[in-house]
Amino acid sequence: MKWNLENINFDNEKQIKKITSPRSKEALNRLGYTDEVFYFLSFKNFLNKYPNIKGMNKDLHMTCYNHYEKKRLEKLNEARMLRRKIIDILAEEEQTQNQNLNLNQYQVETNNNNNEDYHNNNYNNNLDKIDNDNDDHNDNYNFNYNENYSLDNKSNK
């Protein structure tokens, strides 16, 4: 199973999975994020991860944590939206490619049909020409035959 921005539960701190889906990875690369920024941190783990916050006023600890959590969710939503956009763009490109393939196939079929029509017409034209040539030949033959017959008749008379 490929893990992507949609099927990983980032709110479960104990179940951390790496993103393996190419479109999710593409979204992360474009945004400059790693998948670690999406995982939930408890308040205690947040303070351990960012020790410089411990030195601040304790009233600011929760403010910083709330800000961190708000930004985490915003980044997650941004990455999910970009992933969906990437999927839509790829689907449009695939559809365009399929339409181009269908168009190319249609053009090939049309060209083949045109070539067949051209060859059939040429074949029929050649047959007509042969028939016409034969008719001319027969006319000449008949004329010559009649001429010879006439001459023979004249010489016989």
Residue pairs with C-beta under 8 A, 6 or more apart in sequence:
1 7
2 20
2 21
3 17
3 18
3 19
3 20
3 21
3 24
4 19
4 20
4 21
4 23
4 24
4 83
5 19
5 21
5 24
5 27
5 38
5 76
5 79
5 80
5 83
6 24
6 80
6 83
8 17
8 19
8 35
8 38
9 15
10 38
10 39
10 40
10 76
11 40
12 40
13 39
13 40
13 41
13 42
13 45
16 39
18 35
19 25
19 28
19 35
23 83
23 86
23 87
23 90
24 79
24 83
26 83
26 86
27 79
27 80
27 82
27 83
27 86
28 34
28 35
28 79
30 82
31 75
31 78
31 79
31 82
33 75
33 79
37 72
37 75
38 72
38 75
38 76
38 79
40 69
40 72
41 49
41 68
43 61
43 62
43 65
46 53
46 64
46 65
46 68
47 53
47 54
47 61
47 65
50 64
50 68
53 60
53 61
53 64
54 61
56 64
